[in-house]
Amino acid sequence: MSPHGNHADPEHSAPTIPNGSAAAAILAAGVGCASVSICAWLGDAIPSIAHFFNWYHPTGPLSGVSTTAITTWLMVWAFCHRRWKGQAMPMGIIGAFSLICLGVGFLLSFPPIGDALQGR
């Protein structure tokens, strides 16, 4: 115990464990989930975006939506992993943001909510 109260003495504190790679994967997963629903919702709400996402006609806009979401997920993962590898990241903040992204993705994939946001 330090002489200044209940705070741990920095000389005797436990070493921090690098968690940057795990944090990158968790954040990318949340962003990827939100990306799927946001792209699908935009494609449903705006005909020109649906036309843009129609990369393979038998599947319609789903081909572009899923490809865009997967690309977003991989890019966020690669970027964050490269920047955070070997570092100790604040997992509470990253986990909370990832859960918010997951919640956005879930809510936008629920038709009554997506339709309400479109004014239908």
N, C-alpha and C positions, 0 to 999 in steps of 0.2 A: 504494500500500500504506500502511496506517495504521501509526503508530508502535507500536501495541499488538499486532502480530503479523500474521497472514495475512488478517485480516478486511478487507473493502473499506471504504474511507472513505465514510461516509454522504453527504458532500457531492458525491462523484463517482460515486455508484452509479446504475445505470440506473433510469429511472422504472418504476413498477409499471404494468402494463397492466390496465385494468378487464376482468374476466372473469365478473362476477356473472351476466350474462344467460346465458352459456354454462353456468355452474355450475348455474343454476336448471333449465335444460333437461336437463342430464345427470342431476341428482338426481331430477327428476320422472320421467324415463324409467325409472330403476331402481325407484322407488316404484310406478310404474304396473305394471311387470312383476310385482312381488311382489303387488300388489293383485289382479291377475287370478287368480293361483294361490291366494292366501289365501281370496278370496271363493269360488272354485270348490270348494276343499277344505272350507270351512265348510259350503257348501251340500250337499256330498256327505256330510259327517259328521253334520249335525244336520238332521233333517227339517223342523223349524219354520223354519230359515233357508232351506232349499230352497224352502219354501212362500212365504216372504217375497220371494225372488228371482224367483219365477215371475210376471213382469209381463206376459208375452205367452204364452198357453198353447201355441200350436204349437211354440215353441222351448223351453219349460220354463224352468228356472232360469237357463239361459245368458243370457236377455234381461236379467235383473237383474244377473247377475255382470258381464257386459261393460259395461253402462251404469254400474254402480258403479265399476268399474276406470277407465273413461275419465273419469268425473267426478273421481275421486281424482287421476288424472294431471294433468288440467287445473287443478284447484284448487291442487295442490302447485306446479305450474309458475307459475301466476299469483301466488301468495303469495310464493314465493322470488324471482321476477323483480322484483316490486315492492320487496321489501326489499333485494335485492342489486344492482340495476341501478347501474352506474357504479362498483362497488367491486371491489377485488381480493380474491378468495376463495381459500381453501386448496384448490386443485384435487386435491391428493393425497388429502386426507381425504374430500372429496366424491366423488371417483372411486372410492375404496375402498368407501365406504358404498353407492354405486350398484351396484358389482359384487357386493357382498354381497346386496343386494336382488334383483339379477338372478339370482344363484345360488339364493336362496330360491325365487324364482318358478319357476326351471327344475326344482329338486328336487321341489317340491310338485306340479308338473304331470306328474311321472313316476309312473304308477299304483302300482308296488310301494312307493314311499316314502310316498305319500299313504295307501295302505291300511295300511301298517305303523304309521303315526302314529295311525290310527283303531283299531288293535287288531284288524284283520281278518286 
